[in-house]
Amino acid sequence: MSRFRKLALIVSTVALTVAAAAPFPASIPVPVDFAPEGIATGPKSTFYAGSLISGDIYRGSLRTGEGAIFVDAPPGRQAAGMKVERSNHRLWVAGGLNAKAYVYSTRDGSTVADLTLTATPGTLINDVVVTNDAAYFTDSFHRRCTRFRSDRVARSEHRRPSRSAARRRRSSGCSPT
């Protein structure tokens, strides 16, 4: 190999290494009327952030800082904590003060499910964790967790759990928050 080719190979390798090590942005701006609350990561450098006021979901790149509104939520929705369920391409979102949770497709932003978690007034569905078979939502004002089986999301509608079923879920090992 000629000296010129060796030099070109070395320069290219160094340039690619420097480019790959480029720092992620220190902050990522969201739309002016957006009130960010929850944030979750998806595949590669994708992230999702929810608006507590509008319920909209912003999807962006942690690497480039670029992004846009991914879910333009209907009026009345809120978005607090959220988690990505990568295996089923779903984004689970805690619904804040409206006692609801939402499930969106991470492929196209469509609503997969609109879930009513409780009939108890004065709730704050604040956060969510997703396991292999369920999603657990915290209610910060009533110190409880509600379990929702993920296989039930495929159903066309969700019925509110009976009070006895909700009590069983509250005592099924999910600690108060």
MILO-850163 format. One record per residue: residue in three letters; x, y, z of N, C-alpha, C in turn. Coordinates in steps of 0.001 Angstrom, whole numbers, padded with zeros to 6 digits, always signed. Atoms other than C-alpha are relative to their C-alpha. Layout:
// residues N
ALAXYZXYZXYZ...
This chain:
// residues 177
MET+000851-001175+000000+000000+000000+000000+000896+001237+000000SER-000821-001204+000108+001391+003379-000938-000141+000864+001258ARG+000036-000916-001152+002183+006032+001662-001233+000885-000046PHE+001167-000880+000148-000585+008227+000279-001275-000721+000450ARG+001181+000765-000400-003199+005498+000738-000021-000235+001513LYS-000077+000196-001447-001986+004759+004274-000385+001275+000730LEU+000316-001284-000614-002158+008448+005146-001490+000307-000129ALA+001430-000244+000217-005645+008753+003626-000848-000891+000911LEU+000720+000920-000872-006804+005689+005596+000059+000466+001457ILE-000157-000491-001374-005433+007087+008857-000838+001249+000222VAL+000779-001245-000116-007005+010525+008274-001493-000319+000020SER+001418+000377+000032-010360+008920+007400-000429-000636+001315THR+000312+000663-001263-010278+006740+010524-000110+001011+001134VAL+000026-001032-001038-009477+009705+012763-001240+000878-000161ALA+001172-000852+000248-012209+011821+011128-001284-000709+000411LEU+001196+000758-000381-014821+009074+011597-000093-000162+001517THR-000018+000130-001452-013780+008560+015220-000437+001294+000668VAL+000376-001311-000548-014099+012285+015967-001474+000270-000253ALA+001414-000228+000325-017472+012464+014192-000904-000860+000878ALA+000806+000896-000828-018797+009462+016128-000012+000446+001453ALA-000098-000436-001389-017684+011019+019407-000565+001403+000213ALA+000568-001341-000136-019463+014325+018734-000963+000010+001185PRO+000846-000031-001196-021203+015378+021961-001473+000187-000345PHE+001433-000215+000129-024946+015229+022343-000288+001430+000443PRO+000312-001367-000441-026633+018634+022756-000230+000062+001514ALA+000173-000187-001445-026632+019993+026323-001478+000181+000368SER+001438-000143-000216-030337+020885+026010-000697-000068-001354ILE+000786+000136+001219-033072+020294+023482-001262+000829+000168PRO+001202-000829-000130-035722+022970+022941-001244-000750-000467VAL+001294+000536+000407-039371+021939+022730-000867+001185-000413PRO+000850-001133+000432-042243+024027+021259-000324+000957+001149VAL+000226-001069-000978-043018+027288+023049-001175-000316+000920ASP+001192+000247-000820-046488+026217+024266-000010-001394+000616PHE-000127+001363-000507-045236+022809+025460+000425+000048+001459ALA-000365+000058-001420-045069+022007+029205+000561-001393+000281PRO-000550+001353-000119-042660+019050+029365-000071-000540+001420GLU+000059+000673-001299-043173+016559+032163+000744-001319-000103GLY-000656+001306+000090-042400+012896+031444+000927-000093-001199ILE-000918+000248+001107-039586+011642+029243+000348-001487-000002ALA-000344+001413+000151-038785+008190+027891+000902-000149-001211THR-000863+000266+001145-036191+006748+025567-000543-001170-000798GLY+000398+001063+000908-036901+004600+022554+001232-000606-000628PRO-001154+000603+000662-034668+002779+020103+001041+001047-000395LYS-001140-000846+000375-031251+004229+019330-000014+001276+000838SER-000049-001254-000757-031240+007923+020300-001346+000708+000049THR+001343-000594-000018-035012+008503+020096-000458+000249+001437PHE+000637-000267-001292-036758+010163+023032-001397+000538-000231TYR+001363-000514+000010-040348+011084+023816-000162+000857+001239ALA+000317-000863-001141-041468+013953+026067-001469+000383-000092GLY+001419-000315-000018-045032+014637+027139-000264+001376+000572SER+000411-001301-000514-046800+017919+027787-001085-000197+001047LEU+000954+000116-001093-048586+018106+031116-001277+000787-000283ILE+001166-000844+000260-050930+020807+029815-000830-000500-001179SER+000748+000361+001207-051880+019646+026296-000107-001502-000234GLY-000017+001437+000251-051110+015922+026450+000760-000386-001252ASP-000765+000293+001220-049080+016228+023235+001278-000753+000352ILE-001250+000737-000159-046055+013971+022784+000978+000504-001055TYR-001075-000481+000870-042836+015347+021314+000980-001157-000177ARG-001006+001039+000252-040462+012875+019637+001217+000659-000626GLY-001220-000602+000514-036852+013789+019008+001183-000933+000070SER-001255+000733-000025-033271+012664+018719+000905+000596+001076LEU-000944-000461-001024-030972+012883+021739+001344+000345-000632ARG-001277-000229+000672-028031+012831+019332+000040+001351-000722THR-000017-001229+000814-029044+015721+017039-000758+001158+000629GLY+000831-001044-000586-031578+017610+019152-001209+000350-000857GLU+001136-000279+000889-034044+017624+016249-001212-000801+000437GLY+001214+000703-000351-037668+016673+016789-001226+000788-000385ALA+001272-000636+000345-041331+017525+016335-001106-000638+000838ILE+001165+000584-000658-044768+016933+017818-000324-001308-000711PHE+000265+001332+000535-045429+013221+017335-001467-000380+000194VAL+001411+000236-000293-048864+012966+018980-000633+001347+000307ASP+000781-001213-000246-051239+015919+018714-001249-000471+000743ALA+001046+000599-000827-053444+014843+021607-001312+000779-000080PRO+001296-000675-000042-057176+015579+021666-000121+000855+001260PRO+000189-000843-001187-058346+018273+024109-000359-000836+001228GLY+000304+000656-001260-058483+017208+027751+001034-001010+000458ARG-001024+000966-000396-055498+014879+027733+001179+000712+000655GLN-001245-000448-000625-052402+015295+029880+001010-001127-000149ALA-001049+001022+000079-049079+013490+029692+000994+000244+001122ALA-000967-000081-001103-047034+012857+032830+001100-001020-000284GLY-001043+000999+000216-044687+009883+033222-000289-000883-001196MET+000181+000862+001164-044108+007574+030280+001129-001005-000114LYS-000994+001040+000262-042297+004417+029250-000270-000598-001376VAL+000112+000664+001291-041603+002781+025901+000039-001509+000215GLU+000011+001459+000045-042517-000882+025476+000502-000371-001396ARG-000631+000202+001310-040085-001636+022655-000490-001229-000725SER+000389+001259+000645-041217-005200+022006-001308+000108-000774ASN+001291-000177+000673-044726-004063+021006-000161+001370-000637HIS+000013-001327+000633-043834-000581+019699-001095+000889+000589ARG+001023-000800-000674-045991+001143+022316+000631+000959+000994LEU-000377-001003-000991-045617+004255+024451-001142+000092+001005TRP+000984-000062-001075-047455+004056+027788+000154+001348+000698VAL-000049-001358-000549-048374+007473+029228-000961+000137+001175ALA+000837-000312-001161-049658+008387+032698-000762+001289-000298GLY+000873-001092+000422-052592+010769+032263-000164+001165+000945GLY+000061-001177-000870-052014+013219+035119-001258+000053+000844LEU+001139-000253-000880-055052+014689+036848-001322-000571-000492ASN+001281+000463+000532-057683+013014+034664-000289-001484+000224ALA+000238+001398-000380-057444+009459+036138+000110-000959-001174LYS-000117+000822+001199-056473+008059+032753+001447-000340-000299ALA-001291+000323+000583-053591+006484+030932-000239-000190-001491TYR+000122+000116+001451-052910+006371+027214+001122-000877-000521VAL-000998+000816+000668-051094+003969+024963+000018+000435-001458TYR-000168-000447+001380-049704+005193+021645+000935-000937-000751SER-000921+000750+000849-048026+003429+018749+001262+000838-000186THR-001251-000733+000241-044345+004393+018549+000339+000013-001488ARG-000229-000004+001451-044525+003686+014809-000622+001226-000657ASP+000689-001087+000701-047100+006310+013843-000703+001000+000921GLY+000611-000938-000937-048345+008054+017019-001493-000180+000205SER+001441+000213-000162-051867+006652+016770-000315-000473+001425THR+000442+000449-001315-053841+006030+019961-000358-001472-000075VAL+000279+001432-000085-053804+002326+020775-001062-000244+001056ALA+000974+000169-001083-055778+002653+024021-000134+001284+000804ASP+000340-001096-000905-057461+005273+026210-000596-000681+001226LEU+000360+000806-001161-057666+003722+029689-000476+000856+001168THR+000462-000620-001240-059718+004834+032688+000495-000870+001142LEU-000620+000794-001059-057739+003720+035731-000776-000010+001303THR+000727-000073-001263-059994+004834+038564-001171+000963-000130ALA+001122-000925-000079-063295+006511+039363+000150+000924+001195THR-000243-000812-001185-061833+008076+042499+000326+001432-000413PRO-000307-001392+000351-061920+011890+042265+001321+000457+000628GLY-001217-000598-000552-058792+013946+042854+001209-000894-000110THR-001151+000880+000196-056211+011596+041389+001114+000718-000755LEU-001132-000458+000809-052774+012242+039951+000737-001249-000485ILE-000670+001145+000610-051716+009418+037651+001318+000546-000522ASN-001244-000726+000145-048090+010442+037758+001100-000726-000761ASP-001114+000703+000630-045806+007704+036515-000416-001405-000375VAL+000293+001349+000480-045673+004298+034865+001300-000778-000136VAL-001087+000920+000292-043374+001311+034701-000627-001163-000759VAL+000510+001082+000836-043797-001443+032109+000841-001252+000250THR-000669+001286-000165-042984-005101+032783-000332-000868-001217ASN+000286+000893+001126-043239-008126+030491-001486-000217-000239ASP+001418+000300+000174-046956-008528+031137-000958+001078+000501ALA+000901-001014-000556-048298-005340+032711+000663+001378+000035ALA-000468-001361-000266-048019-001609+033210-000547+000381+001369TYR+000387-000435-001338-048121-000154+036736+000020+001524+000025PHE+000141-001457-000044-049361+003407+037217-000110+000467+001443THR+000096-000548-001350-048839+005479+040357-001076+001077+000056ASP+000940-001068-000308-051561+007663+041834+000576+000712+001219SER-000725-000700-001061-049625+010194+043887-000906+000546+001097PHE+000891-000585-000998-052644+011694+045650-000665-001056+000881HIS+000670+001053-000769-054096+008350+046815+000949-001113+000413ARG-001041+000927-000432-050804+006524+047497-000289-001439-000407ARG+000229+001356+000485-051452+003525+045312+000564-000162-001409CYS-000395+000371+001359-050336+001731+042185-001126-000827-000599THR+001008+000777+000697-052718+000326+039628+000681-000806-001085ARG-000575+000904+000999-051731-002672+037529-000986-000148-001143PHE+000828+000226+001180-053023-002958+033981+000715-001001-000890ARG-000616+001035+000830-052325-006138+032033+000164+000489-001433SER-000274-000520+001342-050689-005257+028726-000741-000770-001082ASP+000734+000738+001027-052531-008013+026846-001433+000508-000158ARG+001352-000578+000107-055800-006152+027533-000045+001199-000929VAL-000024-001170+000878-054684-003234+025361-000515-000341-001387ALA+000457+000408+001327-055499-005217+022231-001520+000063-000125ARG+001458-000091+000042-059187-005086+023177-000437+001372-000466SER+000460-001258+000582-061257-002381+021532-000391+001033+001038GLU+000327-000978-001037-062391-000813+024782+000361-000545+001365HIS-000378+000383-001368-061406-000854+028435-001119+000412+000937ARG+001004-000322-001012-063964-001052+031184+000702+000279+001316ARG-000566-000353-001294-063209+000536+034527-000093-001203+000930PRO+000039+001153-000913-062288-002085+037145-000999+000221+001121SER+000896-000094-001146-064739-002874+039907+000818+000447+001208ARG-000720-000436-001200-063879-001521+043350+000784-001156+000625SER-000717+001130-000602-062948-005021+044572+001233-000358-000826ALA-001169+000281+000844-060638-005588+041577+001065+001061+000214ALA-000972-001073-000239-059012-002192+042175+000682-000199+001350ARG-000600+000265-001307-058493-003103+045868+001011-001138-000090ARG-000936+001117+000159-056888-006423+044875+001281+000476-000665ARG-001198-000500+000675-054519-004593+042535+000846+000843+000931ARG-000742-000854-000917-053587-002076+045207+000788-000816+001023SER-000678+000798-001015-052628-004872+047564+000820-001136-000614SER-000674+001112+000654-050883-007081+044991+001509+000201-000105GLY-001450-000109-000046-047334-005965+045806+000550+001286-000552CYS-000495-001282+000490-047086-002520+044235+000007+000957+001187SER-000144-000832-001190-045781-000202+046939-000577+001388-000205PRO+000459-001385+000109-047319+003224+047696+001137+000915-000397THR-001029-000966+000396-045487+006161+046190-000125+001285+000765
